[in-house]
Amino acid sequence: MAALTDEQIREAFNLFDADGSGAIDAEEMALAMKGLGFGDLPRDEVERIVKSMNTNANGLVEYGEFEKMIKSRMAKKDSPEEILKAFQLFDLDKKGKISFANLKEVAKLLGENPGDDVLQEMIAEADEDGDGEVSFEEFKSVMTRMRSNW
């Protein structure tokens, strides 16, 4: 998976800090890891990650700890295979394109409801050929641009 900008990492942290506490617990971290393309990690692995990141031993991951972990893991996740795996997480109907409906369903699965306008804007930003969907090549292009901005 491609790297994220500092702003995108902050937005992801805020998105997954479901209770607004300013810190992410193990449950929220599991959602964050899945949402950022790391897949379904076993509970014990998520707890190990949280424990290893938790510098003040309070059992919660604060933003600085989260940012450091994401940057470290993203550096390992930018191979073409990882980009394809991330694309496939969104291509729920296996048609080779990410549709508005796919994006909306993934957001719902993650327990989020960003609003149709936000989802449409995400599609429009990545949709280079104007067909209303995001192909793998378009997705890869977005991921490459994100990586180069990091």
FIKOLZA-1660 file (N, C-alpha, C; in steps of 0.1 Angstrom, whole numbers, plus 5000, padded with zeros to 4 digits):
% residues 150
   i   px   py   pz ch aa at
   1 5008 4988 5000  A  M  N
   1 5000 5000 5000  A  M CA
   1 5009 5012 5000  A  M  C
   2 5004 5023 4994  A  A  N
   2 5012 5035 4993  A  A CA
   2 5012 5043 5006  A  A  C
   3 5021 5052 5007  A  A  N
   3 5023 5060 5019  A  A CA
   3 5012 5070 5020  A  A  C
   4 5009 5074 5032  A  L  N
   4 4999 5085 5034  A  L CA
   4 5006 5097 5038  A  L  C
   5 4999 5109 5035  A  T  N
   5 5005 5122 5040  A  T CA
   5 5002 5123 5055  A  T  C
   6 5009 5132 5061  A  D  N
   6 5006 5135 5075  A  D CA
   6 4992 5138 5078  A  D  C
   7 4986 5146 5069  A  E  N
   7 4972 5150 5070  A  E CA
   7 4963 5138 5069  A  E  C
   8 4966 5129 5060  A  Q  N
   8 4958 5117 5058  A  Q CA
   8 4959 5108 5070  A  Q  C
   9 4971 5107 5076  A  I  N
   9 4973 5099 5088  A  I CA
   9 4965 5105 5100  A  I  C
  10 4965 5118 5101  A  R  N
  10 4957 5125 5111  A  R CA
  10 4942 5122 5109  A  R  C
  11 4937 5123 5097  A  E  N
  11 4923 5120 5094  A  E CA
  11 4920 5106 5097  A  E  C
  12 4929 5097 5094  A  A  N
  12 4926 5082 5097  A  A CA
  12 4925 5080 5112  A  A  C
  13 4935 5087 5119  A  F  N
  13 4934 5085 5134  A  F CA
  13 4921 5090 5139  A  F  C
  14 4917 5102 5135  A  N  N
  14 4904 5108 5140  A  N CA
  14 4893 5099 5136  A  N  C
  15 4893 5093 5124  A  L  N
  15 4882 5085 5120  A  L CA
  15 4881 5072 5128  A  L  C
  16 4892 5066 5132  A  F  N
  16 4892 5054 5140  A  F CA
  16 4891 5056 5155  A  F  C
  17 4893 5068 5159  A  D  N
  17 4892 5072 5173  A  D CA
  17 4877 5074 5176  A  D  C
  18 4870 5062 5175  A  A  N
  18 4855 5063 5175  A  A CA
  18 4849 5070 5187  A  A  C
  19 4855 5068 5198  A  D  N
  19 4849 5074 5210  A  D CA
  19 4854 5089 5213  A  D  C
  20 4863 5094 5204  A  G  N
  20 4867 5108 5205  A  G CA
  20 4876 5110 5217  A  G  C
  21 4883 5100 5222  A  S  N
  21 4891 5101 5234  A  S CA
  21 4905 5107 5232  A  S  C
  22 4909 5108 5219  A  G  N
  22 4922 5112 5216  A  G CA
  22 4932 5101 5216  A  G  C
  23 4927 5089 5218  A  A  N
  23 4936 5077 5218  A  A CA
  23 4928 5065 5213  A  A  C
  24 4935 5056 5207  A  I  N
  24 4929 5044 5201  A  I CA
  24 4932 5032 5210  A  I  C
  25 4921 5025 5213  A  D  N
  25 4923 5012 5221  A  D CA
  25 4925 5001 5211  A  D  C
  26 4927 4989 5216  A  A  N
  26 4929 4977 5208  A  A CA
  26 4918 4975 5198  A  A  C
  27 4906 4976 5202  A  E  N
  27 4894 4974 5193  A  E CA
  27 4894 4984 5181  A  E  C
  28 4897 4997 5185  A  E  N
  28 4897 5007 5174  A  E CA
  28 4909 5005 5165  A  E  C
  29 4920 5001 5171  A  M  N
  29 4933 4998 5163  A  M CA
  29 4930 4987 5153  A  M  C
  30 4923 4977 5157  A  A  N
  30 4920 4966 5148  A  A CA
  30 4912 4971 5136  A  A  C
  31 4902 4980 5138  A  L  N
  31 4895 4986 5127  A  L CA
  31 4904 4995 5119  A  L  C
  32 4913 5003 5125  A  A  N
  32 4922 5011 5118  A  A CA
  32 4931 5003 5109  A  A  C
  33 4936 4992 5114  A  M  N
  33 4946 4984 5106  A  M CA
  33 4938 4978 5094  A  M  C
  34 4926 4973 5096  A  K  N
  34 4918 4968 5085  A  K CA
  34 4915 4978 5075  A  K  C
  35 4911 4990 5080  A  G  N
  35 4907 5001 5071  A  G CA
  35 4918 5006 5063  A  G  C
  36 4930 5005 5068  A  L  N
  36 4942 5010 5061  A  L CA
  36 4949 4999 5052  A  L  C
  37 4942 4988 5051  A  G  N
  37 4947 4978 5042  A  G CA
  37 4956 4967 5047  A  G  C
  38 4957 4966 5061  A  F  N
  38 4965 4956 5067  A  F CA
  38 4958 4943 5069  A  F  C
  39 4945 4942 5065  A  G  N
  39 4937 4930 5066  A  G CA
  39 4932 4928 5080  A  G  C
  40 4926 4916 5082  A  D  N
  40 4920 4912 5095  A  D CA
  40 4932 4906 5103  A  D  C
  41 4937 4913 5113  A  L  N
  41 4947 4908 5121  A  L CA
  41 4941 4901 5133  A  L  C
  42 4947 4890 5137  A  P  N
  42 4942 4883 5149  A  P CA
  42 4943 4893 5162  A  P  C
  43 4934 4891 5171  A  R  N
  43 4933 4900 5182  A  R CA
  43 4946 4900 5190  A  R  C
  44 4953 4889 5192  A  D  N
  44 4965 4889 5199  A  D CA
  44 4976 4897 5192  A  D  C
  45 4976 4897 5179  A  E  N
  45 4986 4905 5171  A  E CA
  45 4983 4920 5173  A  E  C
  46 4970 4924 5172  A  V  N
  46 4966 4938 5174  A  V CA
  46 4971 4942 5188  A  V  C
  47 4968 4934 5198  A  E  N
  47 4972 4937 5212  A  E CA
  47 4987 4938 5213  A  E  C
  48 4994 4930 5206  A  R  N
  48 5009 4931 5207  A  R CA
  48 5014 4944 5200  A  R  C
  49 5007 4948 5189  A  I  N
  49 5011 4960 5182  A  I CA
  49 5008 4972 5192  A  I  C
  50 4996 4972 5198  A  V  N
  50 4993 4983 5207  A  V CA
  50 5003 4983 5219  A  V  C
  51 5006 4972 5224  A  K  N
  51 5016 4971 5236  A  K CA
  51 5029 4977 5231  A  K  C
  52 5034 4973 5219  A  S  N
  52 5047 4977 5215  A  S CA
  52 5048 4992 5212  A  S  C
  53 5036 4998 5208  A  M  N
  53 5036 5012 5204  A  M CA
  53 5033 5021 5216  A  M  C
  54 5028 5015 5227  A  N  N
  54 5023 5023 5238  A  N CA
  54 5035 5027 5247  A  N  C
  55 5040 5039 5245  A  T  N
  55 5052 5043 5252  A  T CA
  55 5049 5047 5266  A  T  C
  56 5037 5051 5269  A  N  N
  56 5034 5055 5283  A  N CA
  56 5026 5044 5291  A  N  C
  57 5025 5033 5286  A  A  N
  57 5019 5021 5293  A  A CA
  57 5005 5023 5298  A  A  C
  58 4997 5031 5290  A  N  N
  58 4983 5032 5295  A  N CA
  58 4973 5023 5287  A  N  C
  59 4979 5015 5278  A  G  N
  59 4970 5006 5270  A  G CA
  59 4964 5013 5258  A  G  C
  60 4967 5025 5256  A  L  N
  60 4960 5033 5245  A  L CA
  60 4971 5038 5236  A  L  C
  61 4968 5039 5223  A  V  N
  61 4977 5045 5213  A  V CA
  61 4973 5059 5210  A  V  C
  62 4982 5068 5213  A  E  N
  62 4980 5082 5211  A  E CA
  62 4985 5086 5197  A  E  C
  63 4981 5098 5192  A  Y  N
  63 4984 5101 5178  A  Y CA
  63 4999 5099 5174  A  Y  C
  64 5008 5104 5182  A  G  N
  64 5022 5103 5178  A  G CA
  64 5027 5088 5176  A  G  C
  65 5022 5080 5185  A  E  N
  65 5025 5066 5184  A  E CA
  65 5019 5059 5172  A  E  C
  66 5006 5063 5169  A  F  N
  66 4999 5058 5157  A  F CA
  66 5006 5063 5145  A  F  C
  67 5010 5075 5144  A  E  N
  67 5017 5080 5132  A  E CA
  67 5030 5073 5129  A  E  C
  68 5038 5071 5140  A  K  N
  68 5050 5064 5138  A  K CA
  68 5048 5049 5133  A  K  C
  69 5038 5042 5138  A  M  N
  69 5035 5029 5134  A  M CA
  69 5031 5028 5120  A  M  C
  70 5022 5037 5116  A  I  N
  70 5016 5037 5103  A  I CA
  70 5027 5040 5092  A  I  C
  71 5036 5050 5095  A  K  N
  71 5047 5053 5086  A  K CA
  71 5056 5041 5084  A  K  C
  72 5059 5034 5095  A  S  N
  72 5068 5023 5095  A  S CA
  72 5061 5011 5087  A  S  C
  73 5049 5009 5090  A  R  N
  73 5042 4998 5083  A  R CA
  73 5039 5001 5068  A  R  C
  74 5036 5014 5065  A  M  N
  74 5033 5017 5051  A  M CA
  74 5046 5016 5043  A  M  C
  75 5057 5019 5048  A  A  N
  75 5070 5017 5041  A  A CA
  75 5071 5003 5036  A  A  C
  76 5066 4993 5044  A  K  N
  76 5067 4979 5040  A  K CA
  76 5055 4975 5031  A  K  C
  77 5045 4983 5029  A  K  N
  77 5033 4979 5023  A  K CA
  77 5031 4986 5009  A  K  C
  78 5041 4990 5002  A  D  N
  78 5039 4997 4990  A  D CA
  78 5043 4989 4977  A  D  C
  79 5044 4976 4978  A  S  N
  79 5047 4968 4967  A  S CA
  79 5035 4967 4958  A  S  C
  80 5037 4963 4945  A  P  N
  80 5025 4962 4936  A  P CA
  80 5015 4951 4941  A  P  C
  81 5020 4941 4948  A  E  N
  81 5011 4931 4953  A  E CA
  81 5002 4937 4964  A  E  C
  82 5008 4945 4972  A  E  N
  82 5000 4951 4983  A  E CA
  82 4990 4961 4978  A  E  C
  83 4994 4968 4967  A  I  N
  83 4984 4978 4961  A  I CA
  83 4973 4970 4956  A  I  C
  84 4975 4959 4949  A  L  N
  84 4965 4950 4944  A  L CA
  84 4956 4945 4955  A  L  C
  85 4962 4940 4966  A  K  N
  85 4954 4935 4977  A  K CA
  85 4945 4946 4983  A  K  C
  86 4950 4958 4984  A  A  N
  86 4942 4970 4989  A  A CA
  86 4930 4972 4979  A  A  C
  87 4933 4972 4966  A  F  N
  87 4923 4975 4956  A  F CA
  87 4912 4964 4958  A  F  C
  88 4916 4952 4960  A  Q  N
  88 4906 4941 4961  A  Q CA
  88 4897 4942 4973  A  Q  C
  89 4902 4948 4983  A  L  N
  89 4894 4951 4995  A  L CA
  89 4882 4959 4992  A  L  C
  90 4884 4968 4983  A  F  N
  90 4873 4978 4979  A  F CA
  90 4864 4972 4967  A  F  C
  91 4870 4964 4959  A  D  N
  91 4863 4958 4947  A  D CA
  91 4854 4946 4952  A  D  C
  92 4844 4949 4959  A  L  N
  92 4836 4939 4966  A  L CA
  92 4829 4930 4956  A  L  C
  93 4825 4935 4945  A  D  N
  93 4817 4927 4935  A  D CA
  93 4827 4921 4925  A  D  C
  94 4840 4922 4926  A  K  N
  94 4850 4916 4918  A  K CA
  94 4848 4919 4903  A  K  C
  95 4844 4932 4900  A  K  N
  95 4843 4936 4886  A  K CA
  95 4855 4943 4881  A  K  C
  96 4865 4945 4889  A  G  N
  96 4877 4951 4884  A  G CA
  96 4877 4966 4885  A  G  C
  97 4866 4971 4892  A  K  N
  97 4865 4986 4894  A  K CA
  97 4859 4988 4908  A  K  C
  98 4862 5000 4913  A  I  N
  98 4856 5004 4926  A  I CA
  98 4845 5014 4923  A  I  C
  99 4833 5010 4926  A  S  N
  99 4821 5018 4924  A  S CA
  99 4818 5026 4936  A  S  C
 100 4809 5036 4935  A  F  N
 100 4803 5043 4946  A  F CA
 100 4797 5033 4956  A  F  C
 101 4790 5023 4951  A  A  N
 101 4783 5014 4960  A  A CA
 101 4794 5006 4968  A  A  C
 102 4805 5002 4961  A  N  N
 102 4816 4995 4968  A  N CA
 102 4821 5003 4979  A  N  C
 103 4824 5016 4976  A  L  N
 103 4830 5025 4986  A  L CA
 103 4821 5027 4998  A  L  C
 104 4808 5028 4995  A  K  N
 104 4798 5030 5005  A  K CA
 104 4797 5018 5014  A  K  C
 105 4798 5006 5008  A  E  N
 105 4797 4994 5016  A  E CA
 105 4809 4992 5025  A  E  C
 106 4821 4995 5020  A  V  N
 106 4833 4994 5028  A  V CA
 106 4832 5003 5039  A  V  C
 107 4828 5016 5037  A  A  N
 107 4827 5025 5048  A  A CA
 107 4817 5020 5059  A  A  C
 108 4806 5014 5054  A  K  N
 108 4796 5008 5063  A  K CA
 108 4802 4997 5071  A  K  C
 109 4810 4988 5064  A  L  N
 109 4816 4977 5071  A  L CA
 109 4826 4981 5082  A  L  C
 110 4832 4993 5080  A  L  N
 110 4841 4999 5089  A  L CA
 110 4834 5007 5100  A  L  C
 111 4820 5007 5099  A  G  N
 111 4813 5014 5109  A  G CA
 111 4813 5029 5107  A  G  C
 112 4815 5034 5095  A  E  N
 112 4816 5048 5092  A  E CA
 112 4805 5052 5082  A  E  C
 113 4801 5064 5083  A  N  N
 113 4791 5070 5074  A  N CA
 113 4795 5084 5070  A  N  C
 114 4805 5085 5061  A  P  N
 114 4810 5098 5057  A  P CA
 114 4801 5107 5049  A  P  C
 115 4790 5101 5044  A  G  N
 115 4781 5109 5035  A  G CA
 115 4784 5107 5021  A  G  C
 116 4773 5106 5013  A  D  N
 116 4774 5104 4999  A  D CA
 116 4783 5114 4991  A  D  C
 117 4782 5127 4995  A  D  N
 117 4790 5137 4988  A  D CA
 117 4805 5134 4990  A  D  C
 118 4809 5130 5002  A  V  N
 118 4823 5128 5004  A  V CA
 118 4828 5115 4996  A  V  C
 119 4820 5105 4996  A  L  N
 119 4823 5093 4988  A  L CA
 119 4824 5096 4973  A  L  C
 120 4814 5104 4968  A  Q  N
 120 4814 5108 4954  A  Q CA
 120 4827 5116 4951  A  Q  C
 121 4831 5125 4960  A  E  N
 121 4843 5133 4958  A  E CA
 121 4855 5124 4958  A  E  C
 122 4856 5113 4966  A  M  N
 122 4867 5104 4966  A  M CA
 122 4868 5097 4952  A  M  C
 123 4856 5092 4947  A  I  N
 123 4856 5085 4934  A  I CA
 123 4860 5095 4923  A  I  C
 124 4855 5107 4924  A  A  N
 124 4858 5117 4913  A  A CA
 124 4873 5120 4913  A  A  C
 125 4879 5121 4924  A  E  N
 125 4893 5125 4925  A  E CA
 125 4902 5114 4919  A  E  C
 126 4898 5102 4920  A  A  N
 126 4906 5091 4915  A  A CA
 126 4902 5087 4900  A  A  C
 127 4890 5090 4896  A  D  N
 127 4884 5086 4883  A  D CA
 127 4890 5094 4872  A  D  C
 128 4901 5089 4866  A  E  N
 128 4908 5097 4855  A  E CA
 128 4900 5096 4842  A  E  C
 129 4893 5086 4839  A  D  N
 129 4886 5085 4826  A  D CA
 129 4872 5089 4826  A  D  C
 130 4867 5093 4838  A  G  N
 130 4853 5099 4839  A  G CA
 130 4842 5089 4838  A  G  C
 131 4845 5076 4840  A  D  N
 131 4834 5066 4839  A  D CA
 131 4826 5064 4852  A  D  C
 132 4830 5072 4862  A  G  N
 132 4822 5071 4875  A  G CA
 132 4827 5060 4884  A  G  C
 133 4837 5052 4880  A  E  N
 133 4843 5042 4888  A  E CA
 133 4858 5043 4888  A  E  C
 134 4865 5036 4897  A  V  N
 134 4879 5036 4898  A  V CA
 134 4885 5023 4894  A  V  C
 135 4892 5022 4883  A  S  N
 135 4899 5010 4878  A  S CA
 135 4911 5008 4887  A  S  C
 136 4917 4996 4885  A  F  N
 136 4929 4993 4893  A  F CA
 136 4940 5003 4889  A  F  C
 137 4942 5006 4876  A  E  N
 137 4952 5015 4871  A  E CA
 137 4950 5029 4878  A  E  C
 138 4938 5033 4879  A  E  N
 138 4935 5046 4885  A  E CA
 138 4938 5046 4900  A  E  C
 139 4934 5035 4906  A  F  N
 139 4937 5033 4920  A  F CA
 139 4952 5033 4923  A  F  C
 140 4959 5026 4914  A  K  N
 140 4974 5025 4915  A  K CA
 140 4980 5039 4913  A  K  C
 141 4975 5047 4904  A  S  N
 141 4979 5060 4902  A  S CA
 141 4978 5069 4914  A  S  C
 142 4966 5068 4921  A  V  N
 142 4963 5075 4933  A  V CA
 142 4973 5071 4944  A  V  C
 143 4975 5058 4945  A  M  N
 143 4985 5053 4956  A  M CA
 143 4999 5058 4953  A  M  C
 144 5003 5058 4940  A  T  N
 144 5016 5063 4936  A  T CA
 144 5018 5078 4939  A  T  C
 145 5007 5086 4936  A  R  N
 145 5008 5100 4939  A  R CA
 145 5009 5102 4954  A  R  C
 146 5001 5095 4962  A  M  N
 146 5001 5096 4977  A  M CA
 146 5015 5093 4982  A  M  C
 147 5021 5083 4976  A  R  N
 147 5035 5079 4981  A  R CA
 147 5045 5090 4978  A  R  C
 148 5044 5096 4966  A  S  N
 148 5053 5106 4962  A  S CA
 148 5052 5119 4970  A  S  C
 149 5040 5121 4976  A  N  N
 149 5038 5132 4984  A  N CA
 149 5043 5131 4998  A  N  C
 150 5046 5119 5002  A  W  N
 150 5050 5116 5016  A  W CA
 150 5064 5119 5018  A  W  C
% end
